[in-house]
Amino acid sequence: MQLIKDVQNMLDSAPAVNAILGVGPFDDFASLAGALFASLTGNHAIGQTVAETYCADKTLAEMSCYDIEETARRNFEPGGASATVLFSRGIHAVMAHRVAHKIWTNGNPALALALKATCGRSFDTDIHPAARIGAGVWLDHGLGCVIGETSVIEEDVSIWHNVTLGSTLNDDGPRRHPHVGRGAVIGAGAILLGGILIGKGSNIAAGAIVVEDVADNSLVVGCKAQLRGKARVSFTPSEAKS
């Protein structure tokens, strides 16, 4: 895998960087992820759990590689995908969730929640392991991101820091958190509450409070968010837009 070669070359060419990161030996994505998480969390057991989960599910590794590629593309990351996987807190949070979600769906909620809690302290996020997140999500910074249990995030969504996908506390059913459509862009500090549908390609402005459905390709702003015409921002590859 080219990503593994590029990461190894980066670390070999900058010994001071690896002296700080402390990433142990690796030869594939699973072992890289395990070594990285052991270092970032200071917990060898987390690194082992991450490595074993990725090793057991190659599709999971492929999904994370796509997350990394898309984050590097949208964020104009110096150093590309290799720098993104090493240095991006948002990617680390997404990788942690993917592992926790896999463990959750495999029927081990206690381990999934333990991983969520521990990685959440390291990356300053709180993403419930039951939340469903599609490939190509970009958590820019990742700090303060809260995603509730029944949330659904489709492919190629971009989310800034301090975003909340929460409930209104008026519903305890299976759809009490938002469903975010493909390619939506959610600005910093936005709060989305309840079992609402955020349309594909829509833009939620920074600081908006959204409690109603948002139509496809729309821009909403304010508290509570108001329609302001067509969406203006998209990070979705042009061939994927529809």
ABEGO torsion letter per residue (X at the ends): XAAAAAAAAAAAABAAAAAAAGBBBBABAAAAAAAAAAAAAGBAAAAAAAAAAAAABAAAAAAAAAAAAAAAAAAGBBGEAAAAAAABAAAAAAAAAAAAAAAAAAGBAAAAAAAAAAAAAAAGBBBBAABBBBBGBBBBGGBGBBBBAABBBBBGBBBBBGBBBBBAGABABABABBBBBBGBBBBBGBBBBEBBBBBBGBBBBBGBBBABBBBBGBBBBEOBBBBAEBBABBABBAAABX
